[in-house]
Amino acid sequence: MKKKIGNQNVLYPTPVSIVGALVNGKANFINIAHVGILNAGAPHLISLGMGKIHHTNAGIRENKTFSVNILSQNQMVEMDYVGMVSGSKTDKSGVFETFVGELKTAPIIQNCPLSMECRLYDIYELKTHDVFIGEIVATYADEAVLSDGKVDLAKVKPLLFDMASKKYWSLGSAVGSCWSVGKQYKKL
């Protein structure tokens, strides 16, 4: 029997990402786990749910660009650090080696497995949060995490975030093939 546990969001774990934006001309980074895929076709849109208090928000609004970077487990210390301190008080521009891509105003982390360079598409304003909608302009992958030209999550070793336990988790192994295992249903 199911027990009612209130109105908790139980969509965790979610992948941890580092959002990069130029704020007053300086690269700034923040650890954000509330990132979502809005559609799989063109334009490729993603969402970032970010508290209005975050320093990075001003840079996204100012430049209308940002990056979303997926770090590996071996980068957990840096990843956690940029989420613990505010760019309004701490210069985080030296935490990661960066480059800029096509948009020229979105700092992208060089030494991480995956990065997406995004153009601001829209902003949905809530009382306490900004939901930034970004259009992916370019995706960058470290060649070491590719298998046959495709991202191999086993090689990426992404970190996952769980709000309830306030812990980072690792990704397990693949357990089935999408749009395939369900074919067995009629045979049960």
DOPA-256939 format. One record per atom (N, C-alpha, C): x, y, z. Coordinates in steps of 0.05 Angstrom, whole numbers, plus 5000, padded with zeros to 4 digits. Layout:
BEGIN
XYZ ...
//
This chain:
BEGIN
501749765000 500050005000 501850255000 501050454985 502550704984 501750875007 503751035017 503351225039 503651505028 501751675034 502051955025 504252085041 506152215027 508452345040 508452645034 506152765030 506053055025 506153114995 507253344988 507453414960 510353444952 512053254961 514853264955 515453214926 517453344916 518453294889 520353054891 519552834879 521252594880 522452524853 523052724837 524352684811 527352654813 528352654838 531252624842 531952324839 534452254832 536652434828 536652564800 537952794799 538252934774 541252974768 541953004743 544853054737 545753324748 548153334759 549253584768 550653714744 550153974741 551454114720 552654374731 554654474717 555854734725 555054924703 553555134711 552655344693 554755564693 555655644670 557655854667 556456094653 557056334664 556156584651 558256804657 558456994640 560057224645 558457424662 559557504685 558157704701 560057934705 559358164695 561058404695 563758344682 563758194661 566158124645 567857904656 567057774679 568557554691 566957294689 568457084684 567156814684 566256754712 563756654714 562656564740 561356294735 561456124756 560355864754 558655794778 556555634774 554855544796 553955264790 553755114812 552854834811 549854834811 548654724790 545654724787 544854444780 542954334795 541854064789 539054074777 537854314777 535154344766 535354424737 536254244721 536554284692 534754074678 533354164658 531453984644 531654004614 530853784601 530653774572 527853854565 527454044548 524754134540 523854004515 525653944497 524853804472 527353674460 526853474443 529053334431 529553414402 527853584391 528153674364 528953964363 529354064339 530254344335 527854534341 528254744355 530754814368 531154644393 533554574399 534154404422 534154594447 532154564463 531754744486 532154594513 533454734532 533754634559 532854844578 532254764603 531454954623 533354944647 533655174660 535155194685 533355314705 532855184728 531355304749 533355414770 533555674772 535555804790 534256004808 534955984834 533956184853 534756464844 532956654849 533456934840 535857054854 536656944877 538857054892 541657004879 541756824859 544356754848 545556964831 548157014836 549757214821 549857154791 549856894784 550056814756 547656914739 545356934752 542957024737 543357284723 544757474736 545257734724 546857704698 548857534698 550457484674 548957364652 547157184658 545457064637 543657274625 542457444642 540757654632 542357864615 544757934625 546458134612 547358044584 548457804582 549657714557 547757544540 545657444553 543757264539 545057014528 547056924543 548456674537 549356534563 549856274561 550856124584 551855854574 553355724591 554255454585 553155264606 552755014598 551954804617 554054584614 555554524636 557754344635 557254104653 557753874643 557453624658 560153524667 560653534693 563253444703 563253154710 565553044714 565952764721 566252734752 566052494762 566352444790 568952544802 571052534786 573652624796 573852934799 571753074791 571653364793 569553454814 568853274832 566753324852 567453564871 569953584879 570753794898 570254074885 571254114861 570954364847 567954424842 566554214833 563754234827 562154324852 562654204875 561254274899 562054554908 564554624906 565554884915 564155114901 563755094874 562555324860 559555354867 558455144879 555655164889 555455264917 557755264931 557755344960 558255644964 559655764946 560456044949 559156214927 558456464934 557156644915 559256794899 558756824873 560556984857 560457284864 558457364879 558357644888 560457704909 561457494922 563457534943 566057384937 565957194919 568357024913 568757014883 571257064874 571957044846 572356754839 570556644823 570656364815 571856324787 572756544775 573756524748 576156344744 577756294765 580156134763 579755844771 577355764778 576855494787 577255294764 576355374740 576555194717 578055334694 579355184678 580555284653 578155304633 577955534620 575655584603 576455664574 574455654557 574655754530 571955864522 571756014501 569156114491 568755994463 566255944457 565455824431 564356034413 562355954397 561156114377 559956374387 558756364411 557356604421 559156804434 561556734440 563656914451 563257014480 560856974491 560357084518 559456874538 559756614532 559056404550 561656254557 562656284582 565056134589 564455834591 566055674577 565655384575 568055254589 567555054605 569654914620 571154724601 573754764599 575454614581 575754324590 576354284616 577054014626 574653874638 572553854624 570253694633 569253534609 567853314615 567053134593 565153254572 563253404582 561153504563 560453794570 559953944549 559054224552 557154294530 555154464538 553254574518 553454884520 553655004497 553755294495 550955374487 549755554503 546955624499 546455924495 544455984479 543456254476 540856274491 540456484506 537956524521 535656544502 533656374506 531356354489 528956504502 528756464529 526456594543 527056574573 525556724589 525756714618 522856694629 522456504646 519856474659 520356544688 519156764697 519756864724 517656764744 518656634765 517056544788 517656734811 516256694833 516656874856 519456864866 520556624869 523256594881 525356494862 524556414838 526356294819 526056404791 528156404776 528156464748 528456194733 526856144713 527155914697 528256014670 530755964665 532056054640 531655834620 530655904596 530455714574 532755784555 534355584549 536555624532 536455454507 537255564485 537455414460 540355324457 540755064454 543454954451 544555024423 546655184423 547955274398 550155074390 551554974409 553754784404 554154604428 554954354423 555554164444 558454074439 559954064461 562753984460 563153744478 564653544468 565253304483 568153244482 569253164505 571953064506 572052804491 573952774473 574052534456 574252284473 575252304497 575552064514 572851954524 570652104522 568052004531 566351914508 567451904484 565851814461 566451524453 564351384445 564651114434 563151124408 564451074386 563251084359 561951354354 563251564364 562251834359 559951924377 559051754395 556851814413 557751824442 556351984458 557052014486 556651744500 558551654515 558451404530 558351484560 556051454572 555751544600 557551394619 558251144613 560150994630 562851134631 563551264609 566151414608 565951694620 563551814618 563152074629 563252064660 562051864672 561851834701 560652094713 558152164704 556952404715 556152374744 555852604757 554852604785 551852664784 550552534803 547652574806 547152704834 545052864835 544453014860 541752914871 541752864898 539252794911 538652994933 536453144931 535753344950 535153224977 533653004978 532852895004 535152815022 537152675010 539452585026 541752785026 541552995008 543653185005 546353044999 546252864980 548552704972 548852714942 551352664934 551952624905 552052324901 551052234879 550951954872 552351914846 553151654841 554351594815 552351434799 552751424773 551051284755 551650994755 549650824756 550050534755 550350434726 549850184722 550250064696 547550074680 547750044654 545350024637 543849764644 541149774645 539649544652 537749444630 537549604608 535749524586 535949724564 534849654541 534849834518 532149964514 532150234512 529750384509 528250304483 525650324484 523950254461 524549974451 525349794469 525949524461 524949324482 525649364507 524949174528 521849154531 520449364525 517549364527 516149174508 517549084487 516448894468 515748634482 517048584504 516548334519 513948334534 512648564537 510248594553 508048404543 507548404517 505448234506 506047934509 508547874514 509347594517 509047494545 508547674564 508347594592 505847434598 
//
